[in-house]
């Protein structure tokens, strides 16, 4: 096991042998920063580039051509899957986890903590990584990094991640849009599923509604999604609605789908790869600030994002998590108090986006 005090390099290797990127966070958090992997690959075509992610995210990076390997790093902080162990659990993970020992064994030369936390910095130190990059002004830990980007709450999270590549000398950057790599058979299966509801060869406008969200306070109410779905099915012709959710959201998904004539839901819930493929074959996504927002952007699908009251500013959410020209965030602004979008306002936004689509 590496010492808690890793060796330090004053400057990054000009041509590093290996790079480790830590992103042990939630699904959407990983999706939004995937352009970083391509940026690093363009800058260092011969380097061994590894992503350290939670096991729940392994399917997200399937078939990614820019990565040399994907490592399970189930670090118990800053995610909703493992972050319930408290300080002692985090220290135990750093000191005893075989995942951390495996990182140390690999002897990575450069380590990037994309989130930028004190715990992430400790992990890079325990792994013995001599050149470390972090974030200043967010969750601490930058003092243990030789280089850091400054957190800006009005900068796109994806663009912020690309700044790590710039700190390492990258100038050839990919578009700031999530990357998901589907196999052809995955795409074909999703296309067949959508087409099954399209009779007489008439291509309907395909809308995914995702009422699920990580935190209730950040989510648009389920009853509002149900009201929106019902109105869409009645007031918009030539539409096919799929209500999507995760394994624990079956009741919510069924409730939203039940009131919308012709809406469909999948039981059991599709896995991540199936969900991605269904989104890739749709025309529009309506969702909370969730994984579906970023999956939609990966396939250049427009989205209407409905925010709960915990978001203080829809315009800030759009700047930080949205995608210009693709997504639209609806919610309150500080000057407007605690109001959130109504089903009627959401319907108008969806109709406006649908009217601009060219469906072939």
N, C-alpha and C positions, 0 to 999 in steps of 0.2 A: 504494500500500500504506500502511495506517495505521502510525503510529509505534508502537513498542513501549510508549510511555507514552501511553495513551489519555486523553482528557479525562475529568474526574470530576465527577459531580453529587452534592451533599450529600444530596439526597432524590430519590426517583423522581418522574417527571412524574405529575401528577394523572391525566391522561388520555393515556397514552403512545401515540404514533403506531404504534410497532412493538415487538415483543418476540421475542427469540430464545432458544430453549430447546435446550441442548446435551445430547444423550444418545447418545454415540457408542459405546455398550456392546453387550452381547450381546442376543439376542432377548428372553429373559425379563426382563432388566433394563429394556428399553424397555416391555414390556407392563405391568409392575407399576406404572409411573408415569404411564400414559396418563390417569388421572383429572385430572392436573394441567392438561392442555390444556382440558378442559371448565371447570375452576375459573377459569382465566384468561379464557376466553371469557365466562363469566357476569359476571366483574368488569369486563372491558373489551370490551364487545360490538363496538366500532368499531375495535379495534386490529388491526393486521396481525400475526398470530401465526405464527411459523415454527418448525419443529422441525429441528434439525441432527442427523442420524443416519447410521450407516454404510449403505452401499449394500445390504448384506445384509438390512437391516431395512425397506426401502422398502415392501414388501408389507404389513408389519404395520400401517402407518398409512393404507392404501388406504381411500378414501371416508370419512375422518374429518371430520365436519362442523365440528369445533371449530378446525381448522387452516386458515390461509390458504395455506400452502405447506409442502412438505417438501423440505429441502435435503440433498444427499449431503455428509456431512462424515466422511470416512474417516480420522479422526485416529488415528495409530498409538500409542494408549495405552488401557489398561483394557478391552481386548476380545480375543477369541481369533482374530480375523480379520486384524488389522493389527499387533498388538502384538508384533512381533519385530524391530523396527528399532533398538532401543536409543536412547540419548540423542541421538546424532548424527542418527538418522532423525527423531526427534521435532522437533529443532531445525530440520532441513531442511524438514519439513512446515510448521512455523510461519512460516518465512522465505520459502519459495518456492512453496507450494502455490497453484494457481489457486482452490481451494476457499476458502482463507482470504482471498484477494484479493476474491473475490465477496462474502464476508461483509462485508468492509470497505466495498465499493461500496454495499451496501444501507443502511448507516448506521442500524443498529438502535439504539433508545434504551435498551432494557433487555435485559440478557443474564443467563441463568440457567444455571449449571453444576450440573446435578442431582447428579452424582456428587460433585463437590467435590474437585478435585485442583489441584495447582500447574500442571499442564499445561493443564487446562481454563481456569484463570484467565489464563494467558498467551495462550490463543487468544482469549478475550474482549477482552483488552488489544490484541492485534494487529488485531482486527476494529474497534477504535476505539469500542467500546460504552461510553458514559459512565456508566451505572449498572449495577452488576454484583452478582449474588447467588451465594453459594457455601455451603460447608459447613465448619464449624469442628470440628476434632477427628477428621478421617478421613484425608484424603490431602493435606492442605496447601492453600495457595492462598487461604485465607480473608482473609489480610492485604491482598489485592488487590481484595477485595469490600467494597462499602459496607454490605451487610447479609448476614448468614449465619445459617443454622440450625445448631444444635448436634447432632452425630451421637450417636444413642442406639442401641446394638446390640440393644436389646430393643423398639424401636419398629418397627412395620410400615414397610417401605421405601416403600410407596405412601402411607401417612399422612405420612411424612417429606417426601415430594415435595409434598404438598398444603400443607405449611407455607410453601413459597415463595410460593404464592398468598396465604396469610395475611399474610406480610411485606409484600405489596403492597396490603393492605387488604381482601382477600376474606373474606367471612363466609358466603356461600352456596356450600357445597361439595357436590360430588357424592359418591355412595357410593365407598368406597375399594375398588374392584374394577376389574380391567383392562377396557378397552374395545376391542372388535374389531367392525368394521362390515362385515358380509357382505351381498352382493347376494342377492336372492331366488333367482336361478338357481344360485348357489353352494350355498345351503341345499338346494335341490331335488335337485341332483346327489348330494349326500352322503346325503340321505334315500333316494334310489333305490339307492345302493350298499348301505346297511345292509339295506334291505328285500329285496334280492335273495336273501339267505340265510334269510329268514323265510317258510317254506312254510305253506300252509293259512291264511294270514292271521293267524298267531299272532305277536304282537309279542314278540320276545325281549328280554332285558335285555342291553344293548349295553355291552361293556367294552373300553376302549382300554388296552392295555399299552404303555408307552414305556420300553424298557430302555436307551435312549441317554442319555448325559450328557457334559458338557464335560470333566470331569477324572475319571480312574479312581478316585482316592482318595475322591472325593465321591460316587461312584456305588455303588449296590447291585450285587453281582456278577451277571454275565450268567447264570451257572448257577443262581443263586437265582431270577432272573426265569423261567428255563425251568422250574424245579421248580414255581414258583407257577402258571404258565400251565397246566402239565400237571394239577395238582391241581384247579384251577378247572374245567377241561373235564370232569373225571371226577366231581367232587363237587357241582357246582352245576348244577341242571337249568335248562333254558330260557335258556341264556346264549349270546351271540354275541361272540366275541373277535376283535379287530383288534390286531395288533402293529404299532406305528408307529415309524418312525425316520427319520433324515435321510439325505441322499445317501451319506454315508460309513459308514452303519451297517447296510448291507444284510446282511452276513454275520451280525451279531448278531441282527437282526430275524428272519432265516430260521431261525437256531438256536433262538430262543425259540418261534417258531411251530411248528416241526417236531414238538415233543413234545406238543403240545396238540391233541387230536382236534377237528377242525372249525375251528381257529383260522385266520385269514386274514392275509395280509401283502400289501402292494402293491409291485410291482416294475415299473418303477423307483419310487423313493420319491416320494410326492406332494409337490407344492410347498407353500409355507407356507399359501397361501389354501385349498388343498384340505385340508390338515391341520386348519386352523381349522374348516372346515365339517364335517369328519368328527367332530371333537370336539363341535361344537355339536349334532350329531344323536345323540350317545351318551348313556349314563346314568351312567357312572362311569369315571374315569381312574385308572390305577395307574402310577406313574412315579417316576423319580429327581427330585431337586430341579432341575427343568429347565423349559424353555419350556412343556411340556405342563401343568404345574401351573397356570401363569398363564392359559393358554388355557382350561383347564377352568373356572377361576374367572370368566373373562369371560362364560361362558354359564351361570353358576350351576350347574355340574356338580360333584358331590362328587369328591374325589380322596383316594387313599392315597399318601403320599409316602414312599419308602423311601430312607433316608440311608446313605451310605457312612461309613466310620470317620473320615474327615477332619472330619466335623461333630462338635464336642465335646458338643453338647446338642440333642436333638430338640425340647425345649421352647423353647429360644432360636430354633431354626429356625422353629418354628411362629409365634412372636411376630414375627419379623422378615420372614419370607417367606410365611407361611401366611395362610389366610382363615378367620376364625371361622365355625363352622357349615357350612363347605364342605370344608375340607381337614383331614387328620390326618397328622402327621409321626411316623414310626416310626424310632427309632434309639437310640443310647446316650445316657446322661446321665453327667456327670462322676463321680458317686458309684458308677456301675456299671461303670467301666472301658471297655474298647474293644469291648464286645459290640454287634453290630448285630442287627436284626430277623431272625428265621428265616423261611423260607418258610411254616411253620406259623402263626407269629404274623401274617404278612402276610395269609394266607388267612383267618384269623379276623376281621381288620379289614375285609377286603373283603366277607366274608359278612355281617357286621354292617351295613355300609353298604347292601349290596344289599337286605337284609331290610327296611330302612326306606324304600325307594323305592316310589313308586306309579307303575306303568307302565301307560300307556293305549295 
